[in-house]
Amino acid sequence: MKIGQACCAAMIGLGLVLAVVLPAGQVLARDKEDAGAGELDAAIAKSNAYINLMNRTLRAVSSWNRYTSWVNVKKGPTGKERYISYGMYAPHNAKDEIAKARAVIGARPVTPELDAAFERYIAAYERLAPLMTTASGYYERKDYKSDKMAEGKALHAKLVPAAEAFISARGEVETRMRAFKRDVDKRALAAIKAREGQGPNWHVKNVMMSAQDVIELLPQGQQAADMKAFDAALDVYAKAVRALDEYAQAHPGKFSTFESQPRSLLGKLRDFRDKLAKSKGRVSNHIAGMDLTFLVNQYNLMVSTSEIATRFSR
């Protein structure tokens, strides 16, 4: 396993997109006397700002994984590597997302440990991103052919500590955000039910929460999946999908193109579960690894479409 991959969940390395919670101000009836509504809206705003930052900066993880796929991290680049042309991805410009995340640090709800983790994460990203951008250009231009890898070696000496700090910081925010977002999601689901019953928005939220629980239990690197926990989460997700399908059948046109995606993912997850059971919870071969990537990509598509699933319903 390459440096950096061991510090963060494999699903993140595969490109898992965290679902944004809900638009703040649309969860509860806007009763000015309802303090709970305001607190939940504030929690949603903070969660969304942090998740948007994590999603925008995810490319830095992919970039580091790409770099470490061809270079010997301990020795550094020599210019003779077989896949040197892989180089390194340039990270996305995350200026706006960083500004919005900084704006909610210290804001209500009070989450000092989470906020401090994001301060460290932002600082780590701001140190790493310029180095990655420079390295990306260096390898794309193939400057190593003219300077005998001089700049590449100098960059490597800076990249390694910066990337290690970033991956460590990302691991911390992932862990803390998972707990924070789960709490916010539960409160938001209850608020939707209180406001409009178990209608389209409730079903979309319910199925996405259940789907994320399953995806988070997929095998991570060399670590085997907890099959008991995976089966339990898969069963909950299956019930959520069945409930959504039954609602959709009774109320046609309520979910736009999102409607078929949860059951499609469920079928793929069940097939993958059978492969995991045979290999005692481990991704045992190249085909299973491709399946894992496909599952994460399909989940990411669901995240994107879930945000507009009921917006254009009939």
C-alpha positions, 0 to 999 in steps of 0.5 A: 500500500502506498504512503497516504493510502493507509491513513485514509479510508479506501473509499475516499481514495476511490473518490467517495463524495460525501452527500450534502445534507439539505438546504438550510432553512428548508428542513423545519417550518420557519417558526421564529419561536422554534429554536430547534429549527434554527439550531438544525439549520445552523448545523446543516450550514456548517456540515454543508460548508465542511463537506463541500470543502472535503469534496473539492479537495479530494483531488489532492488525495487522488493526486498523491496516490497517483504520484506514489504509484510510480515513485519510490517515496523513500528514495524519491524520483530518479528520472528512470521510473517506468511510469514517470509520465503519470506525474501528479494531478494539479489540485482543484482551486478550493479558494471559495470552499476554504473561505466558506469553511473558515466562515463557519469555524467557531459558528454555532453549533459549538463544535470545538474539536471539529472546528480545530480539525478543519483549521488544521486540514485547511492549513495542511491543504494550503501548504500542499496544493501549491507544491502539487500544482508546481509538480504537475506542471513540472512532470507534464512539461517533462522538465526532468529531461532537461534538469536531470530531475533536479527540481523533481528531487527538490519538490519531493523533499517538500511534498512528502512531509506536506502530503503526510500532514495533509493525509493525516489531517484528512483522516481526522476530519473524515472521522469527526465529520462522519459522526457530526453528519450522522447526527445532523442527518438523523435530526434532518430526517426527523424534521422532514417527517414532522413537517411533511410526513414520509413523503418524497423528500423523506424517502430520498433522505432515508435511502441516501443515509442507508446507502452511505452506511453500506458504502462506509463498510466496504473493504478498506485497503487490505482490511477485510469488511466486517461481514456481520455489520455489512449485512446488517447495513445492507438489510436496512438499505434494502428496506429503505429502497423497497419503501421508496419503490413502493411509494414511487409506485403509488405516487408516479413521477415523484423522484425524477431520474433518481427513482431507479438508482437506489435499487440498481445500487442495491442489486450491485451491492448484493452481488458484491456481497456474495463475492466478499463472503467467498473471500472472507470480506476481502477484495481478493482480485482485480475484478473485485477491485473494479467492482468496488470502484464501480460501486463507489462511482454509482453511489457518487452519482446517486449523491448528485441526483439525490440533490434534485430528485424531487425538485422537478416532480410532478 
